[in-house]
């Protein structure tokens, strides 16, 4: 299995640096990393170049002009540039655990997607991690407990590192709720079959749920990655959600249209 990691980013190089560091220190690094850049300024490009100089795998920067929130398009273009047969999607403010890639590899099954989970960090802790480079994944349990008591993390259960095996991971085979592209694994052939992300979703919201709905219709089933592949989600101000209601309606129409599998405007434009 050749794994390509797709990282979505926009004008936050300090966070991206921590995410790349996390991927560079994996127990088993991916075959390649592709940064799906939704129009960042030069500082992000400089960060990727500097970080990639000593990377354990190739790092490619796929940039598009800044024309508003178009994460679906950025991810499609990055997938088209990838060479792996398995895709791991990660956001540019989500730091993977050291075993994240290997655990996703163990969870992968034919005709399945893997939905991982996350731990949310407070603004204060995010600043310490993002700008000091603190090795938070090396914390002993005591520090995690203190952070939870101080309200600096929202939960600790994802730190219970359970085995990737277990039939309970297939108990929600067609549930789209909770499938998020900040931590998602899917076979590239399945992604291409449904024509990737629907670029009709612009602005924040629901393009990942739409992808899951169409994958299920194509015969793909969900595997639960909870307690096996956690990521640390750095705090950020809430995105502009002015298009969320429109995107929600688009998702609801997609759920009702049970015949539609392929995105109307998707990854095929770039392949």
N, C-alpha and C positions, 0 to 999 in steps of 0.2 A: 504494500500500500504506500503510495506517494502522497504525502499530505501537504496541501497548500493552505497557509493561514492568510486570511483576508482581514486586514485591519482598517476600519473606517475612521477617518480623522478630519478635523476642521479647526485650524488655528489654535491648537493647544499642544505645542511641541514639548513642553515640560512634562505633560502627562504621557504623551506618545513615547518619550524617552524611557519612562518607567515600564511601559508595556513592552517595548522592544527589549529592554534589559531582562524582563521576565521570560520572554521567548528565547533569548540567547542563553539562558541558564536552565533550560529544560533538561530533565533526565535524558530525554530523547528529542532533540530539536526537530522541527519540521523540515521538509525538503526545501521549502522556500517560503518567504514572507512577502506579501504584496500589500502595500499601503494604498488604500482606496481614498484618495484625497479629494474632498468636495470643494476645492477652490481655495486652499490655504495660501498664505503669503510665503515669501521666500524663506523665512525662518524655519518653517516646517521642512522644506526641501533640504536646507542646510543640516538640520537635525538628522534626517534620514541618511544623508550622505556620510555624516560623521559616525553615526551609530553603525552603519552598514560596513564601514571599513574593516572592522574586526569581527564581523558576524560569523557564526558557525554555519550559515547557510546563505544563499543569495537573498538580497532584499531589493525589491523593485518598487518604484514610486510611480503610481498611475494617477495623474492629476487631471482635473477638469476645471474650466473657468467657474468662478463663483457667480452662480445665477440663482441664489437662494438654496434652500435645503433640498438637495437632490441625492440623498443617500442611496436610493434604489439604483439610480443610474451609475453612481460611483462604484457600487459593488458589482454591478453587471460588467462594467468595463474591466474591473480587476479580475473577475472570474475569467473573462475572455483572454486575459493575459497570462493566466495560470497554466501550469503544466501538470499539476497533480491530478490524481483520480478521486481524491477525497478532499472536501473543503471544510475548513474550520473558520467560522466567522467570529470576529472579536471586535469590540469597540476600542477606540483609541484612548479611552479612560478606564479600561478594565484590565487589571494586572492579573495574569494567569498564575495559578499555583505551579510549582516546579515540575509537577507530574501531569500537567494539564493535557499536553499533546499525547503522551503515552496512554493516559486513561481514556481519552477520546478514541484512540486507536483500538483499545480493548473493547470499548462499548460498541464500536461500529459493527453493523450487520448488513447483509444485502437488503436492499429495498427498505431502509430505515433511516430516520433522522434522529439525532441525539440532542435533546434540549437540556442545557446546563442551567445552573443557578448562580446567584451572586450574593455577596455580602456588601452592604452599603456602608461607606465610611462617612463620618461627619466632616464638616468643613474644616475644623481644627486639625483632625487627624490627617485629612487629605493634604493639607498644606505641609505637614511634617513629612509625609511620604513622598509627595510630588517634588518638593524642592530640596529636601535633605538627602534623598536617596536611601532612606531607612529601609533595611531589609526586613519588611514586616512579615514575610512568609517564614522567616526564621525565628519568629517570636515563640517563647515557651507558652504553655497553656495559661500560666499565671498572668502574663501580660494581656492575653486575649480576654480573660475574665475581668481584669481591671478595666479594660477598654469598654467592655459591655456594660459594666456597672456605671461608668462615666457617660454612657450614651454615645460613645464614639463609633460603635458598630451596631447595626440593627439586629443582628442575630449571630449565634455561634454554631447552630446545628450543621450548617454546611461544612464546618471543620471536622465533623465526624466522618472520617475517610473510610467509607464502606467499599466493599469489593464491587467492581463493575459488573459482576455477574448477579444473577437473581431474577426470577420470573416476575417479581413485582415491578421491574422496570418496564414491563410491557403492559401494565394494567390500564393505561390510558392511550391506546394506540391511535386514536383519532381526535384527541383533544388539542385544539389550536391555542387555547388560552395558555399563556405562560411560555410560548415559543418565542424567544427573543434573539435577535441577531447579535447581541452582545456576547453570546455564548451558545453557538449552534454548530453542529456537525451534520453534513449531508454529502452524499455521493455526487460527484460532478455530473455524471450521466443522468441522474434523476433531476438535478437542478436544470440542466439543459433541456431535458424532456418537457418540463413545464415552462420553458422559456424564461427562467430566472425571475427576478423581481419585476413587478409591474411598475413601470416608470410613470404611470398615471398617478401613483401615490407621490405627491410632492408635499414638502413640509413634514412636520413631525406626525408619526402615528400610523400603525396598522399594516405597513407593507410586509412586516415579518409574519403577521397572522395570515395575511392573504397568501403568502408563499406556502405556509403550512397547509392551508385549506386545499390548495391546488395539488400539492404533493400527495396528500391523502387520497385525492381522487385518482391520482396516477398509480395508486397501489403502494405508496410508501407509508410506513407506520412509525409511530413515535416510540422512542425509547427514552426513559427518564434518566437524566444524568445527575440528578441531585445526589449530594454527598459523595460524589466521585470526581467532578470536574469544576470546582468552584472558582470564581474570579472575584477580585476585590474591585468594586465599582467606586472610583473616586467621585467625591461630591462635585456637583456643578449646578449653576443656576438653571432653573427650569427653561427648557427650550420654548421658543415661540410656538404656541399651540393653536394659532388662528385657523389652521386648516384641518385640525383634528376632527371636527364634526363632519366635514366633507369627506375626509378619508374614511371615517367610520361608516358613513352611508355607502361609500364605494365597497367596503368590505361586506356590508350587509347584502348588497346586491350580488356580490360574488358568492356568498353563502347560498343564496336563493337560486342562483343559476347553476344548477347541479351538473350541467353538461360541459362547462368551461374548465379547461385544464391549463392551457397555455396562456401566458400573459399576452395581452394585446400588443404591448410595446416592451420588449424585454431584451434578453442577452443576445438574441440572434443577430441584432444589428452590428455586433462587434466581433462575432466569430468569423 
